[in-house]
């Protein structure tokens, strides 16, 4: 049966009871067995190359939570000037643009089914943008037999405030990794373009550019997280996750309000094909410490470059420095890179 056959009822009620059908898997740890959950339930965010894909695979293995592939369209379509009517309802063009977005197909919802949703909206079912996305994610969860659905798009670390405005109860998990290891990973990353690979300073100085980009993402995420209601924002260090995965998964589950399940530690077992967007060489790996190691893989000159640009944030995050006092010329060079990039509008996009 097409997944939109029950959509009319969903839109009319506007409510999903988690005690019905597959939603009954919610345990007694929940405040109420009939508590109405709203999807997206969580967002996994962080500077790209910080370990968000690893966490996506871990959380997606939980029997109650499905994590979609990277979307990239959720805040971007919402912010288009033609997306909403003056009353705040979705315009028909938005549905068409959504169906054409290259990442939308990853949800497994066909354009024909999306057109049925557009037809319902035309026939008097008013849809806000948040309700549209919630409905789509509810259907994604239903297709996977899970009540809770989250999104992992690292770049949304720069859009936490927008997403919080759309879904005030959504939770955010911010993965933070030592920026020097992030830098190493970025340099070998096939998807380094468009960002940070297209920034004007990347070609001549990828290390300082990576340090700046890491800092922008981490700081924007932390600043937005501090503004949220307590209980909605959680920081997870990549290094701690790979060193003590069960402990960190148990703590994360407590934050998410779900019971820990050992399937999270076995996420890599029984993979018949790699996750969308996951490098083939990583597809079958369990939690693996030491994939990047700045202490052995970065030259002394590169360490000074990075720490001249990102040293203050390393200190703030309690990552030990290799070069506590960079030379004056290194600090001046880092300041020059920051000045060149400070006004690039893509930094917050």
N, C-alpha and C positions, 0 to 999 in steps of 0.2 A: 504494500500500500504506500503510495507517495507520502512523504513525510509532512506535506502541507494539508492532508485531508482533515486533520483536526485543528488547523490553524484558526478557523473562524471562531471556534469556541475559546481558544486561548486569548484571542484579541478581545472577545466580548467580556470575558471574565477579568482579564488583566491580572489573574492570580494563578499561581501554580502550587498545589498542595504537595509537599514533599512526601506525604504519607501514602500517596497513590502510586500504584505500579512500581516501576524500578526505584522510585524515590524512597521506598520503605527501607532501604539499606541504612538510612541514617540511624545512628546508635543512640543509646540512652544518654550519651554525653551531651546531646543537643538539648537546649533549653525546652523545646517542645517537639513532640513527634510530628506535629502538624504545622511547624513553623514554616512560613513562606519565605523561601530563599530567592534572592534576585541574582540573576546572571547578567553580566560577568561577576563572578564571585571574587575573583582575584586577578591581579595583573603581576606577572613576573617581569621586572625591568632591571636595567643596569647598563653601564657603559658597554657597548659591543666588545666581545672577546673577554667578558668577565666571568663566564660560566653559566649564563642564563639557559643555554641549551641543555646542559647537564641537569640543571634543576628542573627544567621543563619535563625531561624524560623521567626523572625521579617522581615528581608529583603526578604526572600522567599515569604512572603505574598504580597509584592509589585507587582502590575500587570505587570510590565515591567521586573522584575528580577527573574530569577530562580537560586537558590543556590543548587549545587549538594551535595549529601552526602559526607562524608569524603572520599578522594581518596587515599592518602598516596603513590601513585605510580608516580605522575607526575615528581618530580625531581629525584626520585630514579632510575627509568628506564632510564632516560636521561643520567645519570652519569655512567651507566654500560659500560665497555670497548667495548662490542660487539654491542652496541645499534645503532651506526651510522657508515656509510661508511666514507672513507677518504674525500669524497666530502661533508660530513655533512648531507647526506640523510639517512632515516631510513633503517635499515636492516630488512629482513623478520623475523628474530628471535624475534625482538622487538615486532612485531605485535602478534606473537604467545604467547610470555610471557605476553603481556598485556591482551590478552583474558583469560589467565589462572590465572591472579591476582584475589584474592578473593574479592577485593573491586571494581573491574571493573564492575561486574554484577549489581551493584547498579545504574549504568547509564541507565539500561534497553536496552542496545545494545547487541544483541545476538552474540555469537561467529561466527555463520554462516554469519551474516552481517559484522562482523569484517574481516572474510576471504574474503569477496567481496572487502573490502577496500585493503587488501593485494594483491588481484589479480589486481586491478587497478594500484597499485604501480609496480607490475611486468610487466604490459603492457605499461610501458613508462610514467606513471604519477609520476614524481619525487616528493617525499614528505620529507620535513624537519620535525623534531620532533615538532616544534612549530605549523606548519601547520596541522599536524596530530591531535594534541590535540585540536586546534581551530575548526577543522572540526567536531570532536566528540562532542564538547560542543555546536557548532551551532545546531547540530542535537538534542541534549538534549533540548536546548531551543525551537526548533521548535516543538518537541513532547509536550512541556508544554505551547506552545502558547506565548512564551516570547522572546524578542529579545536579552536581555542581560543575560549572564550566569556567575556566580561566583562560587568559590570553598571555602568551609570551612574545612580546615584541620589545627588544631591548631599548629602542629609541623612545619608547613611551616614558622613559625615565625623565624626559624633558617635557612631558605632557600630563604629569600627575594631576595638576590642578584642574585641567580641562576634564579629564576622566572622572575625577572626584565630583565635579559639578554635575556630570551626567548621571553618575551612580554613587550617591553619597555613602552607601554602605559597603562599597567594594574595598577589598583589602589589597595592599601593595607590598610585594616582597622585592626588596632592592638588593641585588647581589653585588657585592663590592669585592674587588680583587686588587692585589698589589699592582699599581700602575706600571711598574717595570715589566712584569710578566704580561700585562695587557699589551704593552708596547711590542714585546717580542712576538706575540700572537698576531698583532695587526700587520706587522711587516711581512708575514708569510700568508696573509689572508687573501684568498682570491677575490673576495668582495670588498676589498679596501676602498674601491671606488663605488659610489661617489664620495662617501665621507668615511674617514678623513683624507682619503687619497686625492681628492680634487681640491683641497685647500691649497692656496698659493705657495705655502711654505713646505709642503710635503716632499716635493721632489728633491729639494736641496737639504732638507733637515727633517726627516721623518720622525726622529726621536723627540725633538722638542715639540713638534706638531702633535705627536701622539700623547705627550705629557699634558699639553694644553687641552686636547680633546677629552682625555680621561678626566681631567679636573673639571671641565665644564659639565660633563654628564654627572659625575658624582656629586658635585656641589648643588646643581639644580635639583637632583633627586632628594638629597638630604634636606635642603631648604624647604621643598614642597612637603616632604614627609613630616617635618616638624610642625607644619601648619595644620595637619589633619587631626581629627578627633583621636584620642588615645585608643589603641587597639586596631587601628587601620593600617599602620605602617610598621614594617619589620625589616631590619637590616640583617643580611646573612653574609658572612665572610666566606669567600670561596675556599680559602686555605683551611678554615676550620671544617667546612663541609667535607672536603676530601680526606682530611686527617681523621675525623670522627663522624662518619656519615650517619650511623644509627642515632647517636646522641643529637645531632643537629636535625635529623628528620623528626625525632620525637618532639623537639622544641618547636619546630615549624608547625607540626600538626596541632600542637597546643595553641599556637597563635591562630591557626585556621579554624579551630574548633572541631576538628575531626580526630578520631582515634588513629594512633600510629598503626601502620600495617607493614609487615615485613616485605610485602611485594615491592615496596619502594626501593629496597636495597637490591632487588633482583630485576630491576627495570630492563636490564640488557639481555635477559634470558629470553629465548624463543623469538628473537627478532627475525622475521622472514624477509623484511626489507628495511632499508634505512629510513629513519624519520625524514620528512620533507625538510630540505635545507641543511641536513646534517652531512658533514664530510664523510665519505665512504670509509675512510680509515678509522673514524671514531665510532662507527655504527655499533660494533659489537663489544665495545669496551665497558667494563664496570667503572665504578668510581676509581680514578687512577691519579694518585698524587705525582707531582714532578713532571708533568707534561711540558711545562715551561719552568725554567729556573734562571732568573736574572743573575744570580750570584756566579753561575758558571758559564752563562751564555751571552752576557753583555760585556763588552770591552770597557775598560776604565774610563775612556773618553766619553763613551755613550752614557755611562752611569752619571758622570758629571753633567752632561747635557740634560738628561732627564731630571735629575734632582735640582738643577738650577731652575728649571721650569715648573716642576711639580713637588718640590721638597716640602713646602708648607703643608700641603694636603697629606703627604706621607706622614709628617709629624702629627697632624690632627688625627689621623687614623691609627697612629702608633705603629707604623711600619718603620723598622730601623733603617737609617740612612747608611749608605756606603761612603758618601762624600758629605760629611757634616758641614763643611765650609767651602762651597764651590768658589772658584777664582772669580775675581771681579769681571773679567772678560766674558766668562760663561754666564754670569748673572745678567750682564748687559745684553748679551745675545738673546737670552730667554725673554727679557723685557721687550726686545725688538720684535720677536715672534708674536708675543701677546698683542702688541700694538697693531701689527699687520692683520691679525685675525679677529681682533675685538669687535669690529663692526660688521663682520660677515654675517648676513642675515640667516645663512644656513646653519649657524651654530645652534639656534634654538628651534629649528624646524624639525 
